[in-house]
């Protein structure tokens, strides 16, 4: 076992003894399990994706913004905030997701927050025309939100593959 400190920026490499990914050979080949420290952020971000996707595409299909769509937006935003908080805790532990993922992630979060707030306003005070046309903006915001979501997923898989 190494005696080095695990506070360096290369925590994923330097601290493999603290947070190892489990490896084993299966019938289909070599398999790597997700490191334990990524499980809760992954669950939170997947729930954010599920709720946000449900709200956006259900609204798009009916072409009318309804109250339950807004609830789905807020649930997606809440899980995104929790997942982001958990990932921020990993960065204070020495991990670094890179400036591009950080920039796109916070930009997408801000767009989601504005989108959920605006959707709330439209449902409570907006006109029928505003509710009927809101879906155009929802799909655009959802598409932009996919950039950091998919980027984080790919980065996580690559991190596990490099171990």
C-alpha beads as a LAMMPS data file, in Angstrom:
LAMMPS data file: protein, C-alpha beads

163 atoms
162 bonds

1 atom types
1 bond types

-500.0 500.0 xlo xhi
-500.0 500.0 ylo yhi
-500.0 500.0 zlo zhi

Masses

1 110.0

Atoms # bond

1 1 1 0.000 0.000 0.000
2 1 1 1.242 3.472 -0.846
3 1 1 1.904 6.039 1.843
4 1 1 1.600 9.077 -0.447
5 1 1 -0.892 11.801 0.302
6 1 1 -4.069 11.761 -1.789
7 1 1 -4.498 15.515 -2.109
8 1 1 -2.876 16.006 -5.493
9 1 1 -4.716 17.025 -8.652
10 1 1 -3.937 13.578 -10.033
11 1 1 -6.119 11.922 -7.421
12 1 1 -7.602 9.355 -9.800
13 1 1 -4.131 8.029 -10.571
14 1 1 -2.315 8.721 -7.298
15 1 1 -5.041 7.376 -5.043
16 1 1 -6.009 4.191 -6.851
17 1 1 -5.274 2.315 -3.623
18 1 1 -7.919 4.362 -1.780
19 1 1 -10.688 4.240 -4.394
20 1 1 -9.981 1.265 -6.647
21 1 1 -12.314 0.215 -9.416
22 1 1 -13.019 -3.495 -9.164
23 1 1 -12.016 -5.520 -12.216
24 1 1 -12.912 -9.033 -13.206
25 1 1 -13.089 -11.211 -16.283
26 1 1 -16.570 -12.167 -17.480
27 1 1 -17.763 -14.404 -20.274
28 1 1 -18.007 -11.329 -22.495
29 1 1 -14.499 -10.097 -21.615
30 1 1 -12.849 -7.664 -19.232
31 1 1 -15.263 -5.654 -17.124
32 1 1 -14.731 -2.643 -14.829
33 1 1 -17.194 -1.661 -12.104
34 1 1 -17.949 1.983 -11.460
35 1 1 -15.860 3.445 -8.628
36 1 1 -17.953 3.847 -5.484
37 1 1 -17.425 7.619 -5.291
38 1 1 -19.230 8.060 -8.641
39 1 1 -22.362 6.054 -7.822
40 1 1 -24.449 8.759 -6.070
41 1 1 -23.544 11.593 -8.476
42 1 1 -24.371 9.272 -11.380
43 1 1 -27.731 8.321 -9.878
44 1 1 -28.578 11.978 -9.211
45 1 1 -27.638 13.108 -12.720
46 1 1 -29.500 10.185 -14.290
47 1 1 -32.613 11.140 -12.332
48 1 1 -32.133 14.742 -13.490
49 1 1 -31.959 13.472 -17.065
50 1 1 -35.053 11.295 -16.600
51 1 1 -37.241 14.009 -15.068
52 1 1 -36.069 16.753 -17.390
53 1 1 -36.489 14.536 -20.455
54 1 1 -39.952 13.455 -19.293
55 1 1 -41.064 17.058 -18.821
56 1 1 -39.599 18.361 -22.077
57 1 1 -40.776 15.590 -24.390
58 1 1 -44.209 15.157 -22.784
59 1 1 -44.731 18.899 -23.225
60 1 1 -43.502 18.662 -26.813
61 1 1 -45.863 15.793 -27.636
62 1 1 -49.001 17.490 -26.281
63 1 1 -47.807 20.951 -27.412
64 1 1 -49.153 22.526 -24.259
65 1 1 -47.293 23.346 -21.041
66 1 1 -49.034 21.768 -18.067
67 1 1 -48.411 21.913 -14.358
68 1 1 -46.950 18.409 -14.112
69 1 1 -44.397 19.316 -16.815
70 1 1 -43.229 22.166 -14.598
71 1 1 -42.962 19.791 -11.633
72 1 1 -40.809 17.482 -13.778
73 1 1 -38.575 20.459 -14.723
74 1 1 -38.102 21.387 -11.042
75 1 1 -37.389 17.776 -10.069
76 1 1 -34.817 17.559 -12.872
77 1 1 -33.232 20.795 -11.688
78 1 1 -33.197 19.568 -8.069
79 1 1 -31.465 16.311 -8.945
80 1 1 -29.041 18.210 -11.163
81 1 1 -28.208 20.522 -8.254
82 1 1 -27.650 17.554 -5.932
83 1 1 -25.492 15.722 -8.476
84 1 1 -23.500 18.886 -9.123
85 1 1 -22.988 19.357 -5.380
86 1 1 -21.701 15.790 -5.046
87 1 1 -19.328 16.265 -7.969
88 1 1 -18.129 19.565 -6.506
89 1 1 -17.240 17.641 -3.348
90 1 1 -15.062 15.365 -5.495
91 1 1 -13.208 18.385 -6.917
92 1 1 -12.415 19.652 -3.428
93 1 1 -10.920 16.193 -2.838
94 1 1 -8.453 16.724 -5.674
95 1 1 -10.326 15.591 -8.788
96 1 1 -10.686 17.955 -11.709
97 1 1 -13.356 17.685 -14.389
98 1 1 -11.771 20.292 -16.638
99 1 1 -12.805 23.809 -17.549
100 1 1 -15.018 22.835 -20.514
101 1 1 -17.197 20.470 -18.494
102 1 1 -17.408 23.010 -15.665
103 1 1 -18.369 25.838 -18.048
104 1 1 -20.966 23.845 -19.979
105 1 1 -22.323 22.277 -16.784
106 1 1 -22.920 25.567 -15.003
107 1 1 -24.277 27.169 -18.185
108 1 1 -26.710 24.296 -18.681
109 1 1 -27.736 24.448 -15.017
110 1 1 -28.417 28.178 -15.308
111 1 1 -30.497 27.592 -18.453
112 1 1 -32.454 24.848 -16.682
113 1 1 -33.138 27.149 -13.747
114 1 1 -34.316 29.962 -16.032
115 1 1 -36.389 27.478 -18.018
116 1 1 -38.089 26.054 -14.914
117 1 1 -38.753 29.536 -13.535
118 1 1 -40.153 30.757 -16.828
119 1 1 -42.298 27.620 -17.174
120 1 1 -43.697 28.253 -13.694
121 1 1 -44.579 31.821 -14.660
122 1 1 -46.198 30.720 -17.946
123 1 1 -48.351 28.104 -16.201
124 1 1 -49.427 30.496 -13.429
125 1 1 -49.848 33.743 -15.377
126 1 1 -49.178 33.151 -19.053
127 1 1 -51.610 33.041 -21.921
128 1 1 -52.764 29.948 -23.810
129 1 1 -50.567 31.052 -26.725
130 1 1 -47.482 31.170 -24.488
131 1 1 -48.266 27.725 -23.083
132 1 1 -48.723 26.315 -26.585
133 1 1 -45.429 27.709 -27.929
134 1 1 -43.252 27.060 -24.868
135 1 1 -42.108 23.640 -26.139
136 1 1 -39.853 25.258 -28.762
137 1 1 -37.628 26.654 -26.038
138 1 1 -37.774 23.496 -23.916
139 1 1 -36.233 21.296 -26.600
140 1 1 -33.435 23.827 -27.220
141 1 1 -32.561 24.046 -23.500
142 1 1 -32.739 20.245 -23.144
143 1 1 -30.389 19.816 -26.127
144 1 1 -27.855 22.225 -24.616
145 1 1 -28.169 20.432 -21.264
146 1 1 -27.158 17.179 -22.969
147 1 1 -23.653 18.544 -23.722
148 1 1 -22.347 18.422 -20.125
149 1 1 -24.500 15.384 -19.281
150 1 1 -23.062 13.269 -22.088
151 1 1 -19.607 14.830 -21.674
152 1 1 -19.563 13.878 -17.999
153 1 1 -20.730 10.373 -18.829
154 1 1 -18.002 9.918 -21.432
155 1 1 -15.354 11.373 -19.087
156 1 1 -16.471 8.993 -16.328
157 1 1 -16.236 5.993 -18.633
158 1 1 -12.816 7.059 -19.879
159 1 1 -11.591 7.565 -16.307
160 1 1 -12.656 4.030 -15.404
161 1 1 -11.110 2.644 -18.577
162 1 1 -7.707 4.268 -17.822
163 1 1 -7.367 2.534 -14.467

Bonds

1 1 1 2
2 1 2 3
3 1 3 4
4 1 4 5
5 1 5 6
6 1 6 7
7 1 7 8
8 1 8 9
9 1 9 10
10 1 10 11
11 1 11 12
12 1 12 13
13 1 13 14
14 1 14 15
15 1 15 16
16 1 16 17
17 1 17 18
18 1 18 19
19 1 19 20
20 1 20 21
21 1 21 22
22 1 22 23
23 1 23 24
24 1 24 25
25 1 25 26
26 1 26 27
27 1 27 28
28 1 28 29
29 1 29 30
30 1 30 31
31 1 31 32
32 1 32 33
33 1 33 34
34 1 34 35
35 1 35 36
36 1 36 37
37 1 37 38
38 1 38 39
39 1 39 40
40 1 40 41
41 1 41 42
42 1 42 43
43 1 43 44
44 1 44 45
45 1 45 46
46 1 46 47
47 1 47 48
48 1 48 49
49 1 49 50
50 1 50 51
51 1 51 52
52 1 52 53
53 1 53 54
54 1 54 55
55 1 55 56
56 1 56 57
57 1 57 58
58 1 58 59
59 1 59 60
60 1 60 61
61 1 61 62
62 1 62 63
63 1 63 64
64 1 64 65
65 1 65 66
66 1 66 67
67 1 67 68
68 1 68 69
69 1 69 70
70 1 70 71
71 1 71 72
72 1 72 73
73 1 73 74
74 1 74 75
75 1 75 76
76 1 76 77
77 1 77 78
78 1 78 79
79 1 79 80
80 1 80 81
81 1 81 82
82 1 82 83
83 1 83 84
84 1 84 85
85 1 85 86
86 1 86 87
87 1 87 88
88 1 88 89
89 1 89 90
90 1 90 91
91 1 91 92
92 1 92 93
93 1 93 94
94 1 94 95
95 1 95 96
96 1 96 97
97 1 97 98
98 1 98 99
99 1 99 100
100 1 100 101
101 1 101 102
102 1 102 103
103 1 103 104
104 1 104 105
105 1 105 106
106 1 106 107
107 1 107 108
108 1 108 109
109 1 109 110
110 1 110 111
111 1 111 112
112 1 112 113
113 1 113 114
114 1 114 115
115 1 115 116
116 1 116 117
117 1 117 118
118 1 118 119
119 1 119 120
120 1 120 121
121 1 121 122
122 1 122 123
123 1 123 124
124 1 124 125
125 1 125 126
126 1 126 127
127 1 127 128
128 1 128 129
129 1 129 130
130 1 130 131
131 1 131 132
132 1 132 133
133 1 133 134
134 1 134 135
135 1 135 136
136 1 136 137
137 1 137 138
138 1 138 139
139 1 139 140
140 1 140 141
141 1 141 142
142 1 142 143
143 1 143 144
144 1 144 145
145 1 145 146
146 1 146 147
147 1 147 148
148 1 148 149
149 1 149 150
150 1 150 151
151 1 151 152
152 1 152 153
153 1 153 154
154 1 154 155
155 1 155 156
156 1 156 157
157 1 157 158
158 1 158 159
159 1 159 160
160 1 160 161
161 1 161 162
162 1 162 163
